[in-house]
Amino acid sequence: MISTSDFRNGVNLKVDGHPCQIVWFQHHKPGKGGAIMRVKLKNLETGSITERTFKSGEKFESVSVTREKKQFLYNSGDDY
């Protein structure tokens, strides 16, 4: 589990059932009320970037991501 205090650029986590990567984050403490985290998240499935805010202390499921280089060899009809 990842807490908002563990947020760093490049951390992968699951938000609303989708794997996301933190692109940018900012801890914000308004004059009254609790602290919040402003976060830009990149959806790893679609590539879209969204901006969200989370209350301090929220927890998220961590996601492990592996990247592998692939090489295109040939296509056979509709298959690659």
Secondary structure, DSSP 8 states (H G I E B T S, - for coil): -EEGGG--TT-EEEETTEEEEEEEEEEE--SSS--EEEEEEEETTT--EEEEEEETT-EEEE-------------BTTB-
